[in-house]
Amino acid sequence: MKHMILVVVFGVMALNAQAAGSHPHRLIVKIKEGHPLPSSSLIQSSRNLFGNVYVLQTKDAAALEKQLA
């Protein structure tokens, strides 16, 4: 019985971790070397994490992702 409870708990934790991988207002992007950060009316703010990797704050991450693709 203990094993069954542990399996259920770990399963729920795994599903929560998977769901947390996407945020509706943040997009992490990697800019090619030598290229500037793209400009868009959807970008509210940006923060450099390291090197050429940025977190973009937006009202709609899915729309910004489509625009940048």
mmCIF file of the C-alpha atoms, coordinates in Angstrom:
data_MODEL
# 
_entry.id   MODEL 
# 
loop_
_atom_site.group_PDB 
_atom_site.id 
_atom_site.type_symbol 
_atom_site.label_atom_id 
_atom_site.label_alt_id 
_atom_site.label_comp_id 
_atom_site.label_asym_id 
_atom_site.label_entity_id 
_atom_site.label_seq_id 
_atom_site.pdbx_PDB_ins_code 
_atom_site.Cartn_x 
_atom_site.Cartn_y 
_atom_site.Cartn_z 
_atom_site.occupancy 
_atom_site.B_iso_or_equiv 
_atom_site.pdbx_formal_charge 
_atom_site.auth_seq_id 
_atom_site.auth_comp_id 
_atom_site.auth_asym_id 
_atom_site.auth_atom_id 
_atom_site.pdbx_PDB_model_num 
ATOM 1  C CA . MET A 1 1  ? 0.000  0.000  0.000   1.00 0.00 ? 1  MET A CA 1 
ATOM 2  C CA . LYS A 1 2  ? 2.851  2.380  0.822   1.00 0.00 ? 2  LYS A CA 1 
ATOM 3  C CA . HIS A 1 3  ? 4.370  1.783  -2.599  1.00 0.00 ? 3  HIS A CA 1 
ATOM 4  C CA . MET A 1 4  ? 1.087  2.595  -4.310  1.00 0.00 ? 4  MET A CA 1 
ATOM 5  C CA . ILE A 1 5  ? 0.802  5.887  -2.404  1.00 0.00 ? 5  ILE A CA 1 
ATOM 6  C CA . LEU A 1 6  ? 4.388  6.789  -3.312  1.00 0.00 ? 6  LEU A CA 1 
ATOM 7  C CA . VAL A 1 7  ? 3.726  6.054  -6.981  1.00 0.00 ? 7  VAL A CA 1 
ATOM 8  C CA . VAL A 1 8  ? 0.658  8.310  -6.946  1.00 0.00 ? 8  VAL A CA 1 
ATOM 9  C CA . VAL A 1 9  ? 2.512  11.115 -5.129  1.00 0.00 ? 9  VAL A CA 1 
ATOM 10 C CA . PHE A 1 10 ? 5.470  11.004 -7.521  1.00 0.00 ? 10 PHE A CA 1 
ATOM 11 C CA . GLY A 1 11 ? 3.097  10.868 -10.480 1.00 0.00 ? 11 GLY A CA 1 
ATOM 12 C CA . VAL A 1 12 ? 1.313  14.013 -9.324  1.00 0.00 ? 12 VAL A CA 1 
ATOM 13 C CA . MET A 1 13 ? 4.646  15.743 -8.709  1.00 0.00 ? 13 MET A CA 1 
ATOM 14 C CA . ALA A 1 14 ? 5.836  14.840 -12.211 1.00 0.00 ? 14 ALA A CA 1 
ATOM 15 C CA . LEU A 1 15 ? 2.657  16.209 -13.779 1.00 0.00 ? 15 LEU A CA 1 
ATOM 16 C CA . ASN A 1 16 ? 3.012  19.461 -11.833 1.00 0.00 ? 16 ASN A CA 1 
ATOM 17 C CA . ALA A 1 17 ? 6.627  19.835 -12.917 1.00 0.00 ? 17 ALA A CA 1 
ATOM 18 C CA . GLN A 1 18 ? 5.666  19.273 -16.534 1.00 0.00 ? 18 GLN A CA 1 
ATOM 19 C CA . ALA A 1 19 ? 2.869  21.844 -16.353 1.00 0.00 ? 19 ALA A CA 1 
ATOM 20 C CA . ALA A 1 20 ? 5.234  24.386 -14.769 1.00 0.00 ? 20 ALA A CA 1 
ATOM 21 C CA . GLY A 1 21 ? 7.506  24.247 -17.824 1.00 0.00 ? 21 GLY A CA 1 
ATOM 22 C CA . SER A 1 22 ? 5.382  26.794 -19.674 1.00 0.00 ? 22 SER A CA 1 
ATOM 23 C CA . HIS A 1 23 ? 4.451  30.283 -18.507 1.00 0.00 ? 23 HIS A CA 1 
ATOM 24 C CA . PRO A 1 24 ? 1.882  32.444 -20.341 1.00 0.00 ? 24 PRO A CA 1 
ATOM 25 C CA . HIS A 1 25 ? 3.790  35.704 -19.738 1.00 0.00 ? 25 HIS A CA 1 
ATOM 26 C CA . ARG A 1 26 ? 7.477  34.725 -19.988 1.00 0.00 ? 26 ARG A CA 1 
ATOM 27 C CA . LEU A 1 27 ? 9.502  33.460 -22.892 1.00 0.00 ? 27 LEU A CA 1 
ATOM 28 C CA . ILE A 1 28 ? 13.123 32.329 -22.707 1.00 0.00 ? 28 ILE A CA 1 
ATOM 29 C CA . VAL A 1 29 ? 15.026 32.993 -25.926 1.00 0.00 ? 29 VAL A CA 1 
ATOM 30 C CA . LYS A 1 30 ? 18.576 32.415 -27.098 1.00 0.00 ? 30 LYS A CA 1 
ATOM 31 C CA . ILE A 1 31 ? 19.875 35.066 -29.496 1.00 0.00 ? 31 ILE A CA 1 
ATOM 32 C CA . LYS A 1 32 ? 22.365 34.108 -32.191 1.00 0.00 ? 32 LYS A CA 1 
ATOM 33 C CA . GLU A 1 33 ? 25.876 35.415 -31.623 1.00 0.00 ? 33 GLU A CA 1 
ATOM 34 C CA . GLY A 1 34 ? 26.245 38.954 -32.955 1.00 0.00 ? 34 GLY A CA 1 
ATOM 35 C CA . HIS A 1 35 ? 22.495 39.545 -33.358 1.00 0.00 ? 35 HIS A CA 1 
ATOM 36 C CA . PRO A 1 36 ? 20.610 42.137 -31.282 1.00 0.00 ? 36 PRO A CA 1 
ATOM 37 C CA . LEU A 1 37 ? 17.629 41.364 -29.097 1.00 0.00 ? 37 LEU A CA 1 
ATOM 38 C CA . PRO A 1 38 ? 14.540 41.487 -31.358 1.00 0.00 ? 38 PRO A CA 1 
ATOM 39 C CA . SER A 1 39 ? 12.133 44.360 -30.918 1.00 0.00 ? 39 SER A CA 1 
ATOM 40 C CA . SER A 1 40 ? 8.393  43.773 -30.691 1.00 0.00 ? 40 SER A CA 1 
ATOM 41 C CA . SER A 1 41 ? 5.402  45.596 -29.302 1.00 0.00 ? 41 SER A CA 1 
ATOM 42 C CA . LEU A 1 42 ? 4.620  42.374 -27.394 1.00 0.00 ? 42 LEU A CA 1 
ATOM 43 C CA . ILE A 1 43 ? 7.843  42.575 -25.331 1.00 0.00 ? 43 ILE A CA 1 
ATOM 44 C CA . GLN A 1 44 ? 7.209  44.438 -22.074 1.00 0.00 ? 44 GLN A CA 1 
ATOM 45 C CA . SER A 1 45 ? 10.674 43.900 -20.586 1.00 0.00 ? 45 SER A CA 1 
ATOM 46 C CA . SER A 1 46 ? 13.742 41.716 -20.993 1.00 0.00 ? 46 SER A CA 1 
ATOM 47 C CA . ARG A 1 47 ? 16.354 40.356 -18.630 1.00 0.00 ? 47 ARG A CA 1 
ATOM 48 C CA . ASN A 1 48 ? 19.690 38.793 -19.531 1.00 0.00 ? 48 ASN A CA 1 
ATOM 49 C CA . LEU A 1 49 ? 20.151 35.472 -17.759 1.00 0.00 ? 49 LEU A CA 1 
ATOM 50 C CA . PHE A 1 50 ? 23.644 34.702 -19.057 1.00 0.00 ? 50 PHE A CA 1 
ATOM 51 C CA . GLY A 1 51 ? 25.545 35.006 -22.316 1.00 0.00 ? 51 GLY A CA 1 
ATOM 52 C CA . ASN A 1 52 ? 22.989 35.428 -25.079 1.00 0.00 ? 52 ASN A CA 1 
ATOM 53 C CA . VAL A 1 53 ? 19.999 33.913 -23.216 1.00 0.00 ? 53 VAL A CA 1 
ATOM 54 C CA . TYR A 1 54 ? 17.180 36.294 -22.238 1.00 0.00 ? 54 TYR A CA 1 
ATOM 55 C CA . VAL A 1 55 ? 13.835 36.129 -20.434 1.00 0.00 ? 55 VAL A CA 1 
ATOM 56 C CA . LEU A 1 56 ? 11.215 38.224 -22.210 1.00 0.00 ? 56 LEU A CA 1 
ATOM 57 C CA . GLN A 1 57 ? 8.198  39.426 -20.232 1.00 0.00 ? 57 GLN A CA 1 
ATOM 58 C CA . THR A 1 58 ? 5.078  39.697 -22.390 1.00 0.00 ? 58 THR A CA 1 
ATOM 59 C CA . LYS A 1 59 ? 1.288  39.697 -22.160 1.00 0.00 ? 59 LYS A CA 1 
ATOM 60 C CA . ASP A 1 60 ? 1.070  36.744 -24.572 1.00 0.00 ? 60 ASP A CA 1 
ATOM 61 C CA . ALA A 1 61 ? 4.059  34.380 -24.785 1.00 0.00 ? 61 ALA A CA 1 
ATOM 62 C CA . ALA A 1 62 ? 2.430  32.179 -27.445 1.00 0.00 ? 62 ALA A CA 1 
ATOM 63 C CA . ALA A 1 63 ? 1.838  35.156 -29.781 1.00 0.00 ? 63 ALA A CA 1 
ATOM 64 C CA . LEU A 1 64 ? 5.387  36.435 -29.225 1.00 0.00 ? 64 LEU A CA 1 
ATOM 65 C CA . GLU A 1 65 ? 6.816  32.988 -29.929 1.00 0.00 ? 65 GLU A CA 1 
ATOM 66 C CA . LYS A 1 66 ? 4.920  32.875 -33.245 1.00 0.00 ? 66 LYS A CA 1 
ATOM 67 C CA . GLN A 1 67 ? 6.089  36.379 -34.109 1.00 0.00 ? 67 GLN A CA 1 
ATOM 68 C CA . LEU A 1 68 ? 9.751  35.592 -33.420 1.00 0.00 ? 68 LEU A CA 1 
ATOM 69 C CA . ALA A 1 69 ? 9.729  32.218 -35.231 1.00 0.00 ? 69 ALA A CA 1 
# 
